[in-house]
Amino acid sequence: MSTQIANAVVTHEESMFEAVLARLDVAAKLMNLSDDVAHVLRNPSKQVKVSLPVMMDNGKIQVFEGYRVVHSTHLGPSKGGIRYAMDVNSDEVMALAAWMSFKCAVANLPYGGAKGGIKCDPRSMSVGELERLTRAYTKAMKDIFGVNKDIPAPDMGTSGREMAWIVDEFNKITGEDSPGVITGKPIAIGGSLGRDAATGRGVMVNTLAALKKMGLNPNAVTAAVQGFGNVGSHAARLLNEKGIKIIAISDHTGAFYNTNGIDIKAALEYTAKNNRTLKGFTGGTEITNAELLTCQCDVLVPAALQNVITEENAPKIQAKLIVEGANGPTTPEADPILNDKKIICVPDILANAGGVTVSYFEWVQNKAGYYWTEEEVNTKHDLKMEIAFEAVWNNANQFKTGMRIAAYITALQKIEQGVKLKGSY
């Protein structure tokens, strides 16, 4: 596969959204996307910012910033997570909403893209404060959310707990029972089996598909996984179950390396008893997160934060394959460096689309009122991921570009049809 990105060199971008647009522009030029469609997709269709007054446990009111951006609804209702973090801002939410549009299109789901967030530090808040904040956000977004309009899900800093509060508050407001208004719910109230591991499972399926194209045997392959939260831990476990030796893992508290392979089961048991962190883990030599990214391995899975692979460390990366579990872990400036090194990169909008795929399955089950077994969910998930990977791989070969731009092309080909068929006014 050619390693060029249409001979495009993307310069330093000031924002995450600009980084998305830079890649969109490269893909649009390669595939001759119509200017009209490109203009539509460069602008989110709806941006909402709200102020959320919340009574804190100390009796004082604190006002939080809340966001929801709907990027596109050309292929169906918008879909996207809600994150709780101190660095949440409008630019980040716009970028993540656009990525969701492309991710849903790549996975061939009948969704557009959206994203939401609240600027807060959930780790410093009590359960009561988080519940009041979540319900206030739901009330503020009552006209945005809807089972056939905009469907949120968990993201960084949120989980099934927050989703349960949202669906309960939304149902109280509407006077209806609409479990499909949100996904990532606990199983007991309409969640889907297989959802918890879905994003990590998507990473595994894409890794195996790429290794097959590369002619590499999983039993002779090593991998390093940055991030040991929901995505990274499941990815590490599932890759390990497929015969891949995991030689390095990390989270925000520490990184660990073991040339003989890390006992992933032991690591999972350790984090379960250690406040979900790896701090103090003894199953490997402690290294830095920066060293993990450049360690000797065949597969690198960045499954933590955005912008961790940069033009500074990209020349030092030794992996043959990068599979992006996180959103936006590679900067635009690093892309051409990785391509010149002939490192295959399965991009985020393909690699971590397993989560939204099973969210779609949850929504379908909610609407039908009929629920599938975990085996059914996993089988349907794997098939969708394999089809998506093949489409992106084929476009990479056809357009002589890397997997990232090929994924954008795959998404834009589908969204372009939606825009043109529905028309404009």
Rosetta blueprint (number, residue, H / E / L):
1 M L
2 S L
3 T L
4 Q L
5 I L
6 A L
7 N L
8 A L
9 V L
10 V L
11 T L
12 H L
13 E L
14 E L
15 S L
16 M H
17 F H
18 E H
19 A H
20 V H
21 L H
22 A H
23 R H
24 L H
25 D H
26 V H
27 A H
28 A H
29 K H
30 L H
31 M H
32 N L
33 L L
34 S L
35 D H
36 D H
37 V H
38 A H
39 H H
40 V H
41 L H
42 R L
43 N L
44 P L
45 S L
46 K E
47 Q E
48 V E
49 K E
50 V E
51 S E
52 L E
53 P E
54 V E
55 M E
56 M L
57 D L
58 N L
59 G L
60 K L
61 I E
62 Q E
63 V E
64 F E
65 E E
66 G E
67 Y E
68 R E
69 V E
70 V E
71 H L
72 S L
73 T L
74 H L
75 L L
76 G L
77 P L
78 S E
79 K E
80 G E
81 G E
82 I E
83 R E
84 Y E
85 A E
86 M L
87 D L
88 V L
89 N L
90 S H
91 D H
92 E H
93 V H
94 M H
95 A H
96 L H
97 A H
98 A H
99 W H
100 M H
101 S H
102 F H
103 K H
104 C H
105 A H
106 V H
107 A L
108 N L
109 L L
110 P L
111 Y L
112 G E
113 G E
114 A E
115 K E
116 G E
117 G E
118 I E
119 K E
120 C L
121 D L
122 P H
123 R H
124 S H
125 M L
126 S L
127 V H
128 G H
129 E H
130 L H
131 E H
132 R H
133 L H
134 T H
135 R H
136 A H
137 Y H
138 T H
139 K H
140 A H
141 M L
142 K L
143 D L
144 I L
145 F L
146 G E
147 V L
148 N L
149 K L
150 D E
151 I E
152 P E
153 A E
154 P E
155 D L
156 M L
157 G L
158 T L
159 S L
160 G H
161 R H
162 E H
163 M H
164 A H
165 W H
166 I H
167 V H
168 D H
169 E H
170 F H
171 N H
172 K H
173 I H
174 T H
175 G L
176 E L
177 D L
178 S L
179 P H
180 G H
181 V H
182 I L
183 T L
184 G L
185 K L
186 P L
187 I H
188 A H
189 I H
190 G L
191 G L
192 S L
193 L L
194 G L
195 R L
196 D L
197 A L
198 A H
199 T H
200 G H
201 R H
202 G H
203 V H
204 M H
205 V H
206 N H
207 T H
208 L H
209 A H
210 A H
211 L H
212 K H
213 K H
214 M H
215 G L
216 L L
217 N L
218 P H
219 N H
220 A H
221 V L
222 T E
223 A E
224 A E
225 V E
226 Q E
227 G L
228 F L
229 G L
230 N H
231 V H
232 G H
233 S H
234 H H
235 A H
236 A H
237 R H
238 L H
239 L H
240 N H
241 E H
242 K L
243 G L
244 I L
245 K E
246 I E
247 I E
248 A E
249 I E
250 S E
251 D E
252 H L
253 T L
254 G E
255 A E
256 F E
257 Y E
258 N L
259 T L
260 N L
261 G L
262 I L
263 D L
264 I H
265 K H
266 A H
267 A H
268 L H
269 E H
270 Y H
271 T H
272 A H
273 K H
274 N L
275 N L
276 R L
277 T L
278 L L
279 K L
280 G L
281 F L
282 T L
283 G L
284 G L
285 T E
286 E E
287 I E
288 T L
289 N H
290 A H
291 E H
292 L H
293 L H
294 T L
295 C L
296 Q L
297 C L
298 D L
299 V E
300 L E
301 V E
302 P E
303 A L
304 A L
305 L L
306 Q L
307 N L
308 V L
309 I E
310 T L
311 E L
312 E L
313 N L
314 A H
315 P H
316 K H
317 I L
318 Q L
319 A L
320 K L
321 L E
322 I E
323 V E
324 E L
325 G L
326 A L
327 N L
328 G L
329 P L
330 T E
331 T L
332 P L
333 E L
334 A L
335 D H
336 P H
337 I H
338 L H
339 N H
340 D H
341 K L
342 K L
343 I L
344 I E
345 C E
346 V E
347 P L
348 D H
349 I H
350 L H
351 A H
352 N L
353 A L
354 G H
355 G H
356 V H
357 T H
358 V H
359 S H
360 Y H
361 F H
362 E H
363 W H
364 V H
365 Q H
366 N H
367 K H
368 A H
369 G L
370 Y L
371 Y L
372 W L
373 T L
374 E H
375 E H
376 E H
377 V H
378 N H
379 T H
380 K H
381 H H
382 D H
383 L H
384 K H
385 M H
386 E H
387 I H
388 A H
389 F H
390 E H
391 A H
392 V H
393 W H
394 N H
395 N H
396 A H
397 N H
398 Q H
399 F L
400 K L
401 T L
402 G L
403 M H
404 R H
405 I H
406 A H
407 A H
408 Y H
409 I H
410 T H
411 A H
412 L H
413 Q H
414 K H
415 I H
416 E H
417 Q H
418 G H
419 V H
420 K H
421 L H
422 K H
423 G L
424 S L
425 Y L
